[in-house]
């Protein structure tokens, strides 16, 4: 992994985590937390979406949307588990 790809990876994670925090109200974790939420969300989406036959294509915008959807799922799961 080159430095450029690592920076893009972190940037996509940060954007996706921030967007997910905006979509799921009440969840803001700061820059590092947003990156972690975005990366974990992308991992969740990468496992879940192909299993149900959902695909967005390629490119940075598709990666951001993909990671954001996964991060939203993660934040909703965290919210449900906190209430229980």
DOROTOR-145509 format. One record per residue: x, y, z of N, C-alpha, C, O in turn; residue number from 1; residue in one letter. Coordinates in nm, 3 decimals. Layout:
((X Y Z) (X Y Z) (X Y Z) (X Y Z) NUM "a");
...
This chain:
((0.085 -0.116 0.000) (0.000 0.000 0.000) (0.090 0.124 0.000) (0.179 0.138 0.085) 1 "x");
((0.067 0.210 -0.095) (0.146 0.331 -0.105) (0.091 0.438 -0.010) (-0.019 0.424 0.043) 2 "x");
((0.169 0.542 0.009) (0.126 0.651 0.096) (0.002 0.719 0.041) (-0.088 0.758 0.117) 3 "x");
((-0.004 0.733 -0.090) (-0.121 0.796 -0.153) (-0.247 0.715 -0.128) (-0.351 0.772 -0.094) 4 "x");
((-0.241 0.584 -0.145) (-0.360 0.501 -0.125) (-0.400 0.500 0.023) (-0.518 0.492 0.054) 5 "x");
((-0.303 0.506 0.113) (-0.334 0.511 0.256) (-0.405 0.642 0.291) (-0.501 0.641 0.369) 6 "x");
((-0.360 0.752 0.235) (-0.425 0.880 0.260) (-0.567 0.883 0.203) (-0.657 0.937 0.267) 7 "x");
((-0.586 0.828 0.086) (-0.720 0.821 0.027) (-0.810 0.733 0.112) (-0.927 0.766 0.135) 8 "x");
((-0.757 0.621 0.159) (-0.830 0.530 0.246) (-0.876 0.602 0.373) (-0.992 0.590 0.412) 9 "x");
((-0.787 0.678 0.436) (-0.821 0.752 0.558) (-0.919 0.865 0.530) (-1.008 0.891 0.610) 10 "x");
((-0.902 0.932 0.416) (-0.992 1.040 0.379) (-1.135 0.988 0.355) (-1.232 1.048 0.400) 11 "x");
((-1.146 0.878 0.284) (-1.277 0.819 0.260) (-1.339 0.775 0.392) (-1.459 0.794 0.413) 12 "x");
((-1.260 0.716 0.480) (-1.310 0.677 0.612) (-1.359 0.796 0.692) (-1.463 0.788 0.757) 13 "x");
((-1.284 0.906 0.690) (-1.323 1.025 0.765) (-1.452 1.085 0.710) (-1.541 1.122 0.787) 14 "x");
((-1.462 1.095 0.578) (-1.583 1.152 0.517) (-1.703 1.062 0.546) (-1.810 1.112 0.582) 15 "x");
((-1.686 0.932 0.531) (-1.797 0.839 0.554) (-1.839 0.841 0.701) (-1.959 0.839 0.730) 16 "x");
((-1.744 0.845 0.792) (-1.778 0.851 0.934) (-1.850 0.979 0.972) (-1.944 0.978 1.051) 17 "x");
((-1.804 1.091 0.914) (-1.870 1.218 0.941) (-2.012 1.220 0.885) (-2.105 1.262 0.954) 18 "x");
((-2.029 1.173 0.762) (-2.163 1.168 0.702) (-2.256 1.078 0.782) (-2.373 1.112 0.802) 19 "x");
((-2.206 0.965 0.826) (-2.288 0.874 0.906) (-2.327 0.939 1.038) (-2.439 0.921 1.084) 20 "x");
((-2.235 1.015 1.100) (-2.267 1.085 1.222) (-2.373 1.192 1.202) (-2.455 1.217 1.291) 21 "x");
((-2.372 1.254 1.085) (-2.475 1.354 1.052) (-2.609 1.287 1.027) (-2.713 1.336 1.071) 22 "x");
((-2.607 1.174 0.957) (-2.731 1.103 0.925) (-2.794 1.044 1.051) (-2.915 1.056 1.072) 23 "x");
((-2.713 0.980 1.134) (-2.761 0.922 1.259) (-2.734 1.026 1.367) (-2.622 1.036 1.418) 24 "x");
((-2.834 1.103 1.400) (-2.818 1.215 1.491) (-2.767 1.170 1.628) (-2.804 1.063 1.677) 25 "x");
((-2.683 1.252 1.688) (-2.635 1.226 1.823) (-2.505 1.148 1.829) (-2.459 1.116 1.938) 26 "x");
((-2.445 1.117 1.716) (-2.320 1.043 1.716) (-2.213 1.123 1.646) (-2.215 1.138 1.524) 27 "x");
((-2.120 1.174 1.723) (-2.003 1.242 1.669) (-1.883 1.195 1.750) (-1.884 1.206 1.872) 28 "x");
((-1.783 1.145 1.685) (-1.672 1.084 1.755) (-1.540 1.158 1.734) (-1.435 1.108 1.775) 29 "x");
((-1.542 1.275 1.672) (-1.418 1.345 1.643) (-1.353 1.287 1.519) (-1.405 1.192 1.459) 30 "x");
((-1.242 1.343 1.479) (-1.176 1.303 1.355) (-1.133 1.157 1.356) (-1.165 1.083 1.264) 31 "x");
((-1.061 1.117 1.459) (-1.011 0.979 1.465) (-1.127 0.881 1.477) (-1.127 0.775 1.413) 32 "x");
((-1.225 0.915 1.559) (-1.343 0.828 1.574) (-1.420 0.815 1.445) (-1.467 0.706 1.411) 33 "x");
((-1.435 0.927 1.372) (-1.505 0.922 1.244) (-1.431 0.834 1.144) (-1.493 0.760 1.068) 34 "x");
((-1.298 0.843 1.143) (-1.219 0.759 1.053) (-1.241 0.612 1.087) (-1.261 0.529 0.998) 35 "x");
((-1.238 0.580 1.215) (-1.258 0.441 1.258) (-1.398 0.393 1.221) (-1.415 0.283 1.169) 36 "x");
((-1.499 0.475 1.249) (-1.637 0.438 1.216) (-1.652 0.419 1.065) (-1.718 0.325 1.021) 37 "x");
((-1.592 0.508 0.986) (-1.600 0.497 0.840) (-1.531 0.372 0.788) (-1.583 0.305 0.698) 38 "x");
((-1.415 0.338 0.843) (-1.342 0.220 0.799) (-1.415 0.092 0.839) (-1.429 0.000 0.759) 39 "x");
((-1.463 0.088 0.963) (-1.539 -0.030 1.008) (-1.669 -0.040 0.929) (-1.712 -0.150 0.893) 40 "x");
((-1.731 0.074 0.902) (-1.853 0.073 0.821) (-1.828 0.023 0.680) (-1.911 -0.050 0.625) 41 "x");
((-1.716 0.061 0.621) (-1.682 0.010 0.488) (-1.659 -0.140 0.491) (-1.698 -0.211 0.399) 42 "x");
((-1.598 -0.188 0.598) (-1.576 -0.332 0.612) (-1.710 -0.406 0.625) (-1.731 -0.509 0.562) 43 "x");
((-1.800 -0.352 0.707) (-1.933 -0.412 0.724) (-2.007 -0.414 0.591) (-2.065 -0.515 0.553) 44 "x");
((-2.006 -0.300 0.521) (-2.074 -0.292 0.391) (-2.010 -0.387 0.290) (-2.080 -0.446 0.208) 45 "x");
((-1.879 -0.401 0.296) (-1.809 -0.491 0.204) (-1.845 -0.637 0.226) (-1.840 -0.717 0.133) 46 "x");
((-1.882 -0.671 0.349) (-1.925 -0.808 0.377) (-2.074 -0.827 0.350) (-2.116 -0.931 0.298) 47 "x");
((-2.154 -0.727 0.386) (-2.299 -0.741 0.381) (-2.357 -0.720 0.241) (-2.440 -0.800 0.197) 48 "x");
((-2.316 -0.616 0.172) (-2.380 -0.580 0.045) (-2.362 -0.683 -0.065) (-2.459 -0.711 -0.135) 49 "x");
((-2.244 -0.742 -0.085) (-2.235 -0.846 -0.188) (-2.321 -0.969 -0.157) (-2.368 -1.037 -0.248) 50 "x");
((-2.341 -0.997 -0.029) (-2.422 -1.112 0.009) (-2.569 -1.093 -0.029) (-2.640 -1.190 -0.057) 51 "x");
((-2.615 -0.966 -0.029) (-2.754 -0.940 -0.067) (-2.767 -0.895 -0.212) (-2.877 -0.865 -0.258) 52 "x");
((-2.655 -0.889 -0.283) (-2.657 -0.855 -0.424) (-2.663 -0.707 -0.453) (-2.711 -0.667 -0.559) 53 "x");
((-2.615 -0.624 -0.361) (-2.616 -0.478 -0.379) (-2.477 -0.431 -0.416) (-2.380 -0.461 -0.346) 54 "x");
((-2.466 -0.357 -0.526) (-2.337 -0.305 -0.570) (-2.350 -0.163 -0.622) (-2.453 -0.126 -0.679) 55 "x");
((-2.247 -0.084 -0.601) (-2.250 0.056 -0.642) (-2.154 0.088 -0.755) (-2.159 0.199 -0.809) 56 "x");
((-2.070 -0.004 -0.792) (-1.970 0.024 -0.895) (-1.839 0.066 -0.832) (-1.811 0.033 -0.717) 57 "x");
((-1.760 0.140 -0.909) (-1.628 0.179 -0.861) (-1.614 0.330 -0.852) (-1.705 0.405 -0.885) 58 "x");
((-1.499 0.372 -0.806) (-1.471 0.514 -0.795) (-1.475 0.562 -0.652) (-1.523 0.492 -0.562) 59 "x");
((-1.426 0.681 -0.632) (-1.418 0.737 -0.497) (-1.556 0.769 -0.442) (-1.584 0.742 -0.325) 60 "x");
((-1.644 0.826 -0.524) (-1.778 0.860 -0.477) (-1.854 0.734 -0.435) (-1.922 0.734 -0.333) 61 "x");
((-1.843 0.628 -0.513) (-1.908 0.503 -0.477) (-1.849 0.446 -0.349) (-1.922 0.388 -0.268) 62 "x");
((-1.720 0.461 -0.330) (-1.655 0.413 -0.207) (-1.705 0.491 -0.086) (-1.725 0.434 0.021) 63 "x");
((-1.723 0.622 -0.102) (-1.774 0.703 0.009) (-1.917 0.664 0.043) (-1.950 0.650 0.160) 64 "x");
((-2.002 0.647 -0.058) (-2.141 0.608 -0.034) (-2.145 0.469 0.030) (-2.221 0.446 0.125) 65 "x");
((-2.065 0.378 -0.019) (-2.058 0.242 0.032) (-2.017 0.244 0.180) (-2.081 0.181 0.263) 66 "x");
((-1.911 0.315 0.211) (-1.862 0.322 0.349) (-1.961 0.395 0.439) (-1.976 0.359 0.555) 67 "x");
((-2.028 0.498 0.386) (-2.126 0.571 0.466) (-2.244 0.483 0.502) (-2.290 0.485 0.616) 68 "x");
((-2.294 0.406 0.407) (-2.405 0.316 0.436) (-2.366 0.213 0.542) (-2.444 0.183 0.632) 69 "x");
((-2.247 0.159 0.531) (-2.200 0.065 0.631) (-2.183 0.131 0.767) (-2.214 0.069 0.869) 70 "x");
((-2.134 0.255 0.770) (-2.116 0.326 0.897) (-2.250 0.360 0.960) (-2.263 0.357 1.083) 71 "x");
((-2.350 0.393 0.878) (-2.484 0.418 0.931) (-2.538 0.291 0.996) (-2.596 0.297 1.105) 72 "x");
((-2.519 0.178 0.932) (-2.561 0.050 0.990) (-2.491 0.028 1.123) (-2.553 -0.013 1.221) 73 "x");
((-2.361 0.055 1.127) (-2.284 0.039 1.250) (-2.336 0.130 1.361) (-2.352 0.085 1.474) 74 "x");
((-2.362 0.256 1.331) (-2.408 0.349 1.432) (-2.548 0.314 1.482) (-2.578 0.332 1.600) 75 "x");
((-2.633 0.265 1.394) (-2.767 0.221 1.437) (-2.755 0.100 1.528) (-2.827 0.090 1.628) 76 "x");
((-2.666 0.007 1.497) (-2.644 -0.107 1.584) (-2.591 -0.064 1.721) (-2.632 -0.117 1.824) 77 "x");
((-2.499 0.033 1.722) (-2.447 0.084 1.849) (-2.559 0.148 1.930) (-2.567 0.128 2.051) 78 "x");
((-2.645 0.225 1.864) (-2.757 0.289 1.933) (-2.852 0.186 1.992) (-2.897 0.201 2.105) 79 "x");
((-2.883 0.082 1.916) (-2.974 -0.023 1.966) (-2.911 -0.097 2.084) (-2.980 -0.126 2.182) 80 "x");
((-2.783 -0.126 2.076) (-2.716 -0.198 2.184) (-2.702 -0.111 2.309) (-2.705 -0.163 2.420) 81 "x");
((-2.687 0.020 2.294) (-2.678 0.109 2.409) (-2.810 0.118 2.483) (-2.812 0.132 2.605) 82 "x");
((-2.920 0.109 2.411) (-3.053 0.115 2.473) (-3.088 -0.013 2.547) (-3.167 -0.011 2.641) 83 "x");
((-3.031 -0.125 2.504) (-3.066 -0.254 2.563) (-3.000 -0.273 2.698) (-3.019 -0.376 2.762) 84 "x");
